[in-house]
């Protein structure tokens, strides 16, 4: 890949983007009536999280005339999401031509951004997108669209007010503030409503011996160490490879299943039909898709496995569930049906779970939202506790309130949307990655626009009834009959 030496071309792309937006009459004028409380402007939409989902939410809202929106992210600018924090793959797993968050605008795509700097041939020569480069693209995306993001600001809680507004408690540099919003979007990523999931066995030894694949791990400290990886997915392979490349003496990968998953069902059946049609499926069909997909599991990419297996000190243990962890001096023993293995660190690449108990900032939602387990009973043999614990969302990603809530609380719950990974059972795989994120954000933004317009219907109807700016002034024509009568009267 050639060096980046084309700043003028990037400037030209930005000029083209500005022209594209002009030709599309974007962004349109704001139409939501402003509202102030105690001298402060109320946000139409507050977004929690400014990673991929958060940024495309802001962009989609601007596209439907709702610019009074702001995202809050606990990370410094340029470090939002997993891309340059805990993600350890060399490249994205998504194909490079996936449109991503461009919202139908060619000059906003990753390809346009890349070719402006490196040229068309370099794009053709590239296999997959380097992971850090994707973060650079998102930083550019945020800048050129002028998206409003407050960094290093942690979401600490949510309150329902009597006036129908939502009060977000935010923490910045040790200071607490409250921001009022009419709608809230949770764009909180893979662990959106919970935390990294670890099996019970992980708690049997000191926490210093255990990490999750999504933790920030100093890989350089693993040089010369024995590392155990639990899991067979992409994250497991990425963590194993990172440890090996950092100089780990030995890495053992423990796979519970009798084989590493090989077929990615969702990628195989992905289409615009699935993207737009899944939402309309009966609950039974959605459940079948989700459970069958979970049972088949998503295989790690071939190149990710080869990144591990090329090391002679990498050892795969198939059909080897971890039955126990036992502390042994300065390390642990990993106990499986096939043997006992010494390790200095065990990394559980075991995914994420919905668990409000681990997210005190979401206490206002706990026991107030409908979950799949509340509304659907699967047939025998198709039970799945993890999917059952995910939220049962409405058509615009809004939480649905439990039926026993009072009207005010129920209305408040429905003003909060989940545009994060836990939305997948309700909406399909449009919040779980890059390929369909624009379609998801468009669905979210149009739903929020509809919700706000309906809530303000009296205001909009009054404007309609009171509108009296004339299009015609009366001097554009003459009344032929009146002119004839005047001529007769005048003889």
Secondary structure, 3 states (H helix, E strand, C coil): CCCCCCHHHHHHHHHHHHHHHHHCCCCCCCCCCCCEECCEECEEEEEECCCHHHHHHHHHHHHCCCCCEEEECCCCCCCCCCCCCCCCCCECCCCCCCCHHHCCCHHHCHHHHHHHHHCHHHHHHCCCCEHHHHHHHHHHHHHHHCCCEECCCEEEEEEECCCCCEEEEEEECCEEEEEEEEEEEECCCCCCCEEECCCHHHHHCCHHHEEECCCCCCHHHHCCCEEEEECCCHHHHHHHHHHHHCCCCEEEEECCCCCCCCCCHHHHCCCHHHHHHHHHCCHHHHHHHHHHHHHHCCCCCHHHHHHHHCCCCEEEECCCCEEEEEEECCEEEEEECCEEEEECEEEECCCEEECHHHCHHHCCCCCCECEHHHHCCCCCCCCCHHHHCCECECCCCEECECCCCCHHHHHHHCCEEECCHHHHHHHCCCCCCCCCHHHHHHHHHHHHHHHHHHHCHHHHHHHHHHCCCCCCCCCCCCCHHHHHHHHHHCC
